[in-house]
Amino acid sequence: MRIALFVTCVNDTLYPGTGRAVVSLLERLGHEVVFSEEQTCCGQMHYNSGYRRDAQRLAVRFVRTFEDADAVVAPSGSCAAMIRDNYPRLGEHGSRLQRAASELAPRVYDLSELLVDVLGVTDVGAYFPHTVTYHPTCHGLRMLRLGDKPYRLLRNVRGLTLVDLPGAAECCGFGGTFAVKNPDVSAAMGSDKARNAASTGAEVLCAVDNSCLMHIGGTLSRERAGMRVVHLAEILASTEREPALA
């Protein structure tokens, strides 16, 4: 397939290795990945903060940038959910934006969805000799309904030991602007999640959203938990020749 990468703001700015991992993984599986430099923010933070017109403008830009793509992969469950669930609502009924967004939305995928549902693969040939626990982020769990897709991919990684995360379905407390508006509550939720993650004894906490990993990882670091956070894409892109972690 010819797959367009929507890298997202957080990944582009803070975690470029995740975008590179997506490209490496998909090319290893025999697919072509294209990257449009016209892409910008999906508008999720604007939308969540009530700036609907700003979000509309960003939605129009996204649709124009990706409307010809056969498939769009976003290594962020929250951004994929924003596009799929909210873009069709941003345009007035019957407007060009609503029609174009409704047509494009079903072709936008989280990485695990793309691999399992579209490409039909659960064993990507990865090698990651570490103990891992998985945090199902809110958007991936409740909006995209990823279900067991990330788990199926992780269970097929050679050398990886997957352990259950207590309270896995509980929110980590980041929520983008929620962490800014409700810092005390956000920090408390993050502390609960970090404590549960550390209790597993795993070396690595994995998720499909670097924003959530940034939030939990910050708490783990401050508490000197000795646990690293790694995006699913980086684990799946890891091989014996090109390990994700030293």
Buried (B, 14 or more C-beta within 10 A) or exposed (E): BEBBBBBBBBBBEEBEBBBBBBBBBBEBBEBEBEEBEEBEBBBBBBBBBEBEEBBBBBBBBBBEBBEEBEBBBBBBBBBBBBBBEBBBEBBEEEEEBBBBBEEBBEBBBBBBBBBBEBBEBBEBBBBBBBBBBBBBBBBBBBBBEBBEBBBBBBEBBEEBBBEEBEEBEBBBBBBBBBBEEBEEEBBEBBBBBBBBBBEBEBBBBBBBBBBBBBBBBBBBBEEEBEBBBBBBBBBBBBBEEEBBEE
